[in-house]
Amino acid sequence: MTLTGDRLRLCLARLVEGMTGLRHDGRFHEPNLDGSPGDYISFDSWEWPQGVGLYGLARLWLDGRDDRLRGVLEDWYARRIAAGLPGQNVNTTAPMLALTLLWRETHDPRWEPVLADWADRFVATAPRTEEGGFQHDVSDRINAGELWDDTLFMVGLFLAAYGEAAGRRDLVDEALRQFLVHARYLTDPATGLWFHGWSFEGRHNFARARWARGNAWITAGFLDLFELCRPAAPVEGFLQGVLDSQIAALMPLQCASGAWRTLLDDPQSYEETSATAGFGYAMLKAGRQGRAGEAVRQAGLRALHAVVARIGEDGVVGGVSYGTRMGHDLQFYRDIPIQPTGYGQALAILCLAEALNHPEFRA
């Protein structure tokens, strides 16, 4: 079916409904370290999938696609903050990014004290690895001495966005430092792709998995970093070079369907929608902003078609792999189950909303 702007807008409305309607079905049980039940599915829960989901809603609102989303965001944060915030770690920081955008635009006095307190405590107390990287601790596990590519999207973007909006250069610089340290240990110089993680305790990249969604956090995260803050020219130039190498490596790995596999260079692994949406969003944005050429933008359009094909009538995105721990062999990644999630919805929202900025869909 031919894609049009009207169809994309209809799909976006469905995606929002699909995300806000997500509920835990009891399939996955992951208790937190404090013994409380973990809920990585339901929209009304404070965790990283919901945090990414809220970012998608915030971006859609800022694009002027749906003004009622401001009310959805304000209601969500008011309820969750009143209920009490969870313990602080990399993943529970993710919802702070959308809250930053909400505060930046509305100057609502309810939000800034929450943001300032969270940012200051995280920078001061979060466990760090050698060279000052944020250790990827999460609600149900301490990952001693480990760097994960997820951290940059869950924490780095928040510190950059809030630091820029609040006039806190110290926070922007901390965010940029994290991007630099993670790039040092997680990029694969042989391919330009990123590994999922690095261990300082064993000094290795675990399974050396070039995992698709982790790479998508980087591609999308770099493009958004450049938009959310003003890096110094040498830092931006270095990061742009890292991004260029990664995109060049991604291009020949795109499947005929327009999707990418969950292990990017492994034909035995399945095609995965959330990573495809993240790559599509980033490539479309890079093409529009002049950070990449037309061939990259066309790859983004092919990814867009693949994502739209996986959106059900109920607005739920199919083909999304569940939250993925650090794997010690590649089979671990091939076996990750499929499960609708907030981040799958949000990455699809970002991809479709970006597409509406392109001439093919403006009418």
N, C-alpha and C positions, 0 to 999 in steps of 0.2 A: 504494500500500500504506500502511495506517495505521502511523504510527510509535508504538512503545511503548518503555518503559524497557529492556525485555529486548533489543529489536532494537538500540537505541543501544549497549548494553553489548557485544553481539556485534560491532557495527561497530567499536567502539573496540578490541577485541582484534585484529580484522583490520587496523586501521590501524597498530597497533604492529608487527605482523608485517610488514606491507607496507613500513614505514619502515626497520626494522632489516635488511630484506632487500634494500634498494636497492643496486645495483651499477652502476658506470659501464659503458656498452655501447659506448664508443668514438665515439659520435655527435658529441660536442662536445669540441673540443680547444682549451684556452685556457691557454697557458703563462704562468707567473708572471713577474714582472719579473726574478727571479733565474735564470730559465731552467728551473726545475723545472716538472713537469707539474701543471696545475690539475685538481682533481677536485671538481666541484660537485654530484655525484650520489651517489656511494657513501656509505653510512652511516659507514664507517670512514675518515673524512677530516676534517681540522680546517679547516672553512671556514664561511661564514655560513649556507648552507642546513642544514648539519648542526647548527650552533648553534641555529637556530630549532627544528629538530627535537628536539634535546635539551631545550629549554625546554618543548615540548609534553609530552614524557615526564615531566619533572620536575613539571609542573603536575598531570598525571594521577596521579602517585604521591602528591603532597601532598593531592589530593582523596580519597585512600584507595581509588581504583578498582583498583589493582594493585600490591601490595607488592613483587613481584619486580622492579619497575622500578628500585628503589634499586640492586639488584645490577647491572642493565644499565648504569645511569649510572656507578656506581663502577668497573666494569670498563672502560668506554669511556675515562674520564678517566685511570685508572691507565696504560692502554696508551699513550694518546696523549702523556701527559706524559713517560713513560719514553722514548718515541721522540724527544722533543725538540719544543718548540713552534715554530710557524712565526714568520716576521717579523710585527711588530705593525702592524696597520692597522685601519681601521674594521670591515671584514668579519671579520677573524680575531679580533676581540674578541667576536663574537656568542656563542661557546661559553661565555664566562665567566659569562653570566647564569644558566644552569642550574647551573653549578658553585657559584655563590653560594647558590642555594636549597639545594643539597645540603649545603654547609658550614653554612649557617644552621640547618638542622634536625638535623644529626648531630654538629656540632662536631668532625669528623674532622680531626686535626692535619695530615693530608697536604695539605689544600686551601688553607688560609688564606695560607700564604706565597706560593703561586702567584697568588692573587687580589690580595694586597696589592702584590706586585711589578708585576703587569700594570697595575693601576689607577694606581699612582704613576708608572710610566714613561709611560703613555698621557697622563695629564694634563700631565706635564712636557715631553714631547717631541713629541706628535702635532702635525702641521702645522695651523695655524689660519688662518681667513680674517679679513678685517676684522671687528671687533666680537667677536672671540674664538670664533667658531663652529669646530667641528671640520671641517677640510677632508675631503671624502669620498674619501680615497685608499684603494685596494683592492689586492689581491695582484698584479693584472696591469696596473694603470694608476694614474698620478698625475693627479688631477683638480684642477689648480691653481685656487684661488679659488672652488671650487664647494661649495655646500651641497646635500645631497640629503635628502629626507624619510626615507629608509631609516636614516640615521645615528641617529636618535632611538631606534629599536628595537634596533639593533645595539650601540650604545654607551651611550646615555642611560639605558636601563633597568638595565644592569649597574652603572653608577656609582651610581645611586639605590639599588638593592637592596643592593649591597655596602656603600656608605656607611652606610645605615641599620643593617644587621646588625652592622657593625664599630664603630658609634659614631663614624663619620667624617663630621661635618657638612660638612666642606669638599668631600667628594665628592658628597654630596647636593646641595649648592648648585651645584656645577659641572654636575650633571645638569640641574637646573632652569634654569640659565642657558642651556644648550643648547636646551631646549624653547622658551624665550622668544625666543632669537635666530632659531631656525629658523621659529617662528611668524611673526616679523616679515617674513621674506623669502619664505616659501613659501605662505602663505595667500593665496587669491584673494578680495579684499574684495567683488568683484562677485557671487560665488556662495557663498562659505563653504567651498568645496572647497580642496584643496591642490594646488599645482603639484609636479611631480616634482623640480625643482631650480632653483637660482639661481646665476648666475655674477657674481662681483664684477669679474672682468676685463672682461666685456661689459655688466654691469649689466642683465641680462635673465633671463627664466625659460625660456630655450631654446625648445622648441616650445609652451610654455604648456600642456603636457599635464596634464590632470586624470586622472592614471593611477590605476587602481583599486587595485592592490596597495600603491602608495605611500600612498594615502589610508587603506587598511586598516592599515598600520603605525601610522598616526597614531591612528585610532579605537581600536584595541586597545591601542596604547601608552599613550595617555592614561589609559584605565581601569586598566591595570596599574600605571602610575606612581602613581596615587592610592592603590593598595593596597600597593605596595612601599616607599613612604617617606611621610613626613609633610611635605608642602609647607607653607610659611607661608600663612596664610589669604588674603592678597591675591594671591599667585601661583596658588594653587589656584582661586580665584574667576575670575581672568583665563583660565586654561587651560580651566576648565569652560565659560566663555562661548565660547571658540574651538571646543570640542568640540560644544556645542549647535548652533552655526551650521553645522558640518560635517554633523552628523547630519540636521538639517533639510533640507540640500541633497541628501543621499543618498536620503531617503525617496521622492521622486517619480521617482527614476532607477532604482529597482528594477524589473527585468523581470517579466513575468507568471509566469515560471518560479520566481521568488524569487531569481534571481542578479542580479549586476551585470556590466556590460560592462567590458572591459579599459581602454577609454577611457570614463569614466563617462557622458559626455554626447555620445557619438558612436555613433549607431545602426549605423554601418558596422563597428564593431569587435565582436569575438566575446565571448560570455559567458565569464567566467573564474572558476574554482572557488576558488583560494586567496584572492583578495580577498573573494569572497562568504563564505567561511568566517570570515575575519577580521572582516568587518562583522557577521556573524551572532553570533559570539562576543561582540563588544563591545556590540551592541544588547541581547542577552539579559542580559548582565551589568549594563548600565546600567539596564535595566528592573527587574531584581531588587534592585539597590542603591538604587533610588529616584532615580537621576540622570537618568532619562528616563521618559516616560509609557508607558501600555499600548500605544499605537499603535507605538511604537518596538520594544517587546518582541515584538509580533506580526510586525513586519517581520523581526526576528531569527528567529522561528519559521519564517517562509517561507524564509529563507535556509538554515536547518537542513535543511529538506526538499530544497532544491536540492542541498546538499552530499551528503546521504545518497544521492541518486540518482546521484551520480558516483563512488561507492565501488564498485570491482569486487570480485568474489568473492575475488580474491587480496589484497584490502585496499589496493590501490593507487588513489590518487585521480586521476581523469581530469580533463581540461580545465584543467590547471595550466600557466600560461605560464612559460617558462624565464626565468632570470635576465635582468634588463632593464637595459641601460646607459642613459645619458642620450640621449634621442632629440632630433634637431634638426628633425624634422617628424613629424606625427601618423601618417603611413604607417608609420614605423618601429615604432610600437607595435602597429599592426594586423597587422604581419608577424611578431611574436615567435612562435616555434614553441611547440608544446605538448610538455611533458616532465614525467614524474613526478619529484618532488623532495622532499627532507626538509621544506622549509617548507610545501609543499602538504599533506603528511601531518600536520605539526604544527598548522597552522591548523585543519584538520578535526578533529583531536583536541581542541583547545581549544573549538571550537564544540560538539561533541557532549558533552564533559565538562561544560561549562556548562549545557547543556540538561537534564542529569540533576539539576540543582539546582531545576528548575522543576516545579510541581505536576502538569503533564501527564504527566511521565515518572517520578515518584517511586515509583510502585507496582512 
